Amino acid sequence: MDKEVYKVLVPHDFTVVADCAVSHAAQIANSYNGEVYLLHVVGKAKEVDATREKLAKVAKDAESKYNVKIHTIVRIGSIFEDIGDVATEIDAGYIVMGTHGARGMQKIMGSHAIKVISHSKVPFVIVQEKGPSATDTYDDVVVPVDYSEVTKQKLAIAASIAQHFNSKVHLFAAKESDEFLQTKLNRELTFAKNYFTEKSISYTIENAEETGGFKKQLIRYAAKINADMIAIVNTQEGALVPDFFGSEEQEVIANEAEIPVIIT
């Protein structure tokens, strides 16, 4: 497999939001001088030829529009089972997938999707119908920070994005009523400051105004600064808790501001 060409995978279901995912994927791929792969999975062999022709047209139009090389893949099977397989086969750097806001979360966050995302070694970027800016890439990335040690994983992916896209990282810190948890949070913030300073990454810190409702405050803050991306972290592989993709997490992923969310 040619690993010198950066690849971005897009599961495409011929919807407007899937086209939006292509626009984000093209922007990411172009920044790496890479290529985009469109994946559509059908249930029956007799659907393959017509689907391949339809997907090829999507690819041709997108190539012309975004000036990026686009490949197409049509598989027979289950979309959520094949995403991981194809990502591994092409050595994808990102998977960009669309969702239809809160209404589409049940579809995208069903048990199969949760398994794919939670076990994926490839970062997922979940987008809605809001396309990327025509004048910049991912200039402003918001990273929620709490007392959890998983924060360090968020810092690593945020740093990777920031270094590549020359982004500014905005740390949004929770407010804890418990003194012990607030002390742990302060340690995480100190670590984050040192982490980004050592990497010469520009950052800001904003504190939540109140305890509780952290996810809602996070979204409001991200919308206020017109953020280009929110970075969240899945639980460790094999340790997915039942409520990780609960209502609050879905609220972030399908946020009303339609800000893309990267899940690692």
C-alpha positions in Angstrom: 0.0 0.0 0.0 1.4 3.4 -1.0 1.7 5.2 2.4 3.2 8.3 0.8 -0.2 9.6 -0.4 -2.4 10.9 2.4 -5.9 9.4 2.2 -9.2 10.6 3.6 -12.2 8.2 3.6 -15.8 9.4 3.2 -18.8 7.0 3.7 -21.2 8.5 1.1 -24.9 7.8 1.0 -25.9 10.3 -1.8 -27.2 12.9 0.6 -26.5 16.6 0.9 -24.7 16.1 4.2 -22.5 13.4 2.6 -21.6 16.0 -0.1 -20.6 18.3 2.8 -18.4 15.6 4.2 -16.7 15.4 0.8 -16.0 19.2 1.0 -14.3 18.8 4.4 -12.4 15.7 3.3 -11.2 17.5 0.2 -9.9 20.4 2.2 -8.1 18.1 4.6 -6.7 16.0 1.7 -5.5 19.1 -0.2 -3.7 20.4 2.8 -1.7 17.1 2.8 -1.5 17.0 -1.0 -3.5 13.8 -0.6 -6.6 12.1 -2.0 -10.2 11.3 -1.1 -11.9 7.9 -1.2 -15.7 7.7 -1.3 -17.2 4.5 0.1 -20.8 3.3 -0.5 -22.0 -0.1 0.7 -24.9 -1.9 -0.9 -26.9 -4.8 0.3 -27.1 -6.8 -2.9 -24.8 -7.6 -5.8 -27.4 -6.4 -8.4 -27.0 -2.9 -7.0 -23.3 -2.6 -7.5 -23.2 -1.5 -11.2 -25.7 1.3 -10.8 -24.2 2.4 -7.5 -20.7 2.5 -9.0 -21.9 4.6 -11.9 -23.8 7.0 -9.5 -20.8 7.3 -7.1 -18.4 7.9 -10.1 -20.5 10.9 -11.1 -20.3 12.3 -7.5 -16.5 11.8 -7.6 -16.1 13.5 -11.0 -18.1 16.5 -9.9 -16.2 16.8 -6.6 -12.8 16.4 -8.3 -13.7 19.4 -10.6 -15.1 21.5 -7.8 -12.4 20.9 -5.2 -9.4 20.1 -7.4 -8.6 16.9 -5.6 -8.1 13.3 -6.7 -11.1 11.2 -5.7 -11.4 7.4 -5.8 -14.6 5.3 -5.4 -15.2 2.1 -3.6 -18.5 0.1 -3.7 -18.9 -2.8 -1.3 -21.6 -5.4 -0.6 -22.1 -5.6 3.1 -22.8 -3.4 6.1 -21.5 0.2 6.1 -20.4 0.2 9.7 -18.5 -3.1 9.3 -16.9 -2.0 6.1 -15.7 1.5 7.2 -13.0 0.1 9.4 -11.9 -2.5 6.9 -11.6 0.0 4.1 -9.9 2.5 6.3 -7.3 -0.1 7.1 -6.9 -1.2 3.5 -6.2 2.3 2.1 -4.3 3.4 5.2 -6.7 6.3 5.8 -5.5 9.3 7.9 -9.0 10.5 8.6 -12.6 9.3 8.2 -15.0 12.2 7.5 -18.7 11.2 8.0 -21.9 13.3 7.9 -24.9 13.3 10.1 -28.2 15.0 9.8 -28.0 16.9 13.1 -29.9 15.6 16.2 -32.4 13.9 14.0 -29.7 11.7 12.5 -27.9 10.8 15.7 -29.8 7.6 16.3 -28.8 6.4 12.9 -25.2 7.3 13.2 -24.8 6.5 16.8 -26.5 3.1 16.7 -24.7 0.2 18.3 -22.7 -0.7 15.1 -21.5 2.9 14.7 -20.5 3.2 18.3 -18.4 0.1 17.9 -16.8 1.4 14.8 -15.9 4.7 16.2 -14.8 3.4 19.7 -12.5 0.8 18.1 -11.2 2.9 15.3 -7.5 3.8 15.2 -8.4 6.5 12.6 -9.7 9.8 13.8 -13.4 10.4 12.9 -14.5 13.9 11.8 -18.3 14.2 12.1 -19.8 17.0 10.1 -23.3 18.3 9.3 -24.5 20.5 6.4 -22.2 23.5 7.1 -19.3 23.3 4.8 -15.7 24.4 5.6 -14.7 28.0 5.3 -13.6 29.0 1.8 -10.9 31.3 3.2 -9.3 29.2 5.9 -9.1 25.6 7.2 -9.3 24.7 10.9 -8.0 28.0 12.4 -9.7 27.6 15.7 -10.0 24.3 17.6 -11.9 24.0 20.9 -10.7 21.4 23.4 -12.9 20.7 26.4 -10.9 20.1 29.5 -12.0 18.4 32.7 -10.2 16.4 35.4 -10.0 13.2 33.4 -6.6 11.9 32.4 -8.0 11.3 28.9 -7.5 15.0 28.4 -3.9 14.3 27.5 -5.1 12.3 24.5 -7.2 15.3 23.4 -4.2 17.5 23.7 -2.2 15.3 21.4 -4.7 15.3 18.6 -5.4 19.0 19.0 -1.6 19.6 18.8 -1.4 17.5 15.6 -4.2 19.5 14.0 -2.8 22.8 15.2 0.7 22.1 13.9 -0.5 21.0 10.5 -3.2 23.7 10.0 -1.4 26.4 12.1 -4.5 26.5 14.3 -5.1 28.3 17.6 -6.3 25.9 20.4 -9.0 27.1 22.7 -9.1 25.2 26.0 -12.5 25.3 27.6 -12.3 24.2 31.2 -15.1 22.8 33.3 -16.0 24.4 36.7 -16.1 21.8 39.5 -17.9 22.4 42.8 -15.8 19.6 44.5 -12.5 21.0 45.7 -10.7 17.7 45.0 -11.9 17.5 41.4 -11.1 21.2 40.9 -7.6 20.6 42.1 -7.2 17.7 39.6 -8.6 20.0 36.8 -6.1 22.7 37.7 -3.3 20.2 37.3 -4.7 19.2 33.9 -4.7 22.8 32.8 -1.2 23.4 34.0 -0.1 20.3 32.0 -2.0 21.6 28.9 -0.3 25.1 29.2 3.2 23.5 29.4 2.3 21.0 26.6 1.3 23.7 24.1 4.0 26.1 25.2 6.7 23.5 24.6 5.3 22.8 21.1 5.0 26.6 20.3 1.3 26.3 19.7 -0.9 29.3 20.3 -3.7 28.7 22.9 -6.3 30.4 25.0 -8.1 29.3 28.2 -11.7 30.0 28.9 -13.4 28.8 32.1 -17.0 27.6 32.2 -19.2 30.1 34.1 -21.1 27.6 36.2 -21.0 24.0 37.5 -23.0 21.5 35.6 -24.2 21.8 32.0 -20.7 21.7 30.7 -21.5 20.4 27.3 -24.1 23.2 26.7 -21.6 25.8 27.8 -18.9 24.2 25.5 -21.2 24.5 22.5 -22.1 28.1 23.3 -18.5 29.0 23.6 -17.4 27.3 20.4 -20.2 29.1 18.5 -19.3 32.4 20.1 -15.7 32.3 18.8 -16.9 30.7 15.5 -14.7 27.6 16.0 -13.9 25.4 13.1 -13.7 22.2 15.1 -14.3 20.6 18.5 -12.0 17.8 19.7 -13.4 15.1 21.9 -12.0 11.8 22.9 -13.6 8.4 23.0 -13.0 6.1 26.0 -10.2 3.6 25.7 -10.7 0.7 23.3 -12.7 -2.0 24.9 -13.9 0.2 27.7 -16.8 1.9 26.1 -19.2 3.0 28.8 -23.0 2.8 28.0 -23.5 6.6 28.4 -20.5 7.8 26.5 -22.7 8.6 23.5 -25.5 9.7 25.6 -27.7 12.8 25.1 -25.0 15.2 26.2 -22.3 13.8 23.9 -24.8 13.6 21.0 -25.6 17.3 21.7 -21.9 18.1 21.1 -21.6 15.9 18.0 -24.8 17.2 16.5 -24.4 20.7 17.8 -26.8 23.4 16.6 -23.9 25.5 15.3 -22.9 22.6 13.0 -19.3 22.8 14.1 -17.4 19.7 13.0 -16.3 17.4 15.8 -13.3 15.2 15.7 -13.4 12.0 17.7 -10.2 10.1 18.5 
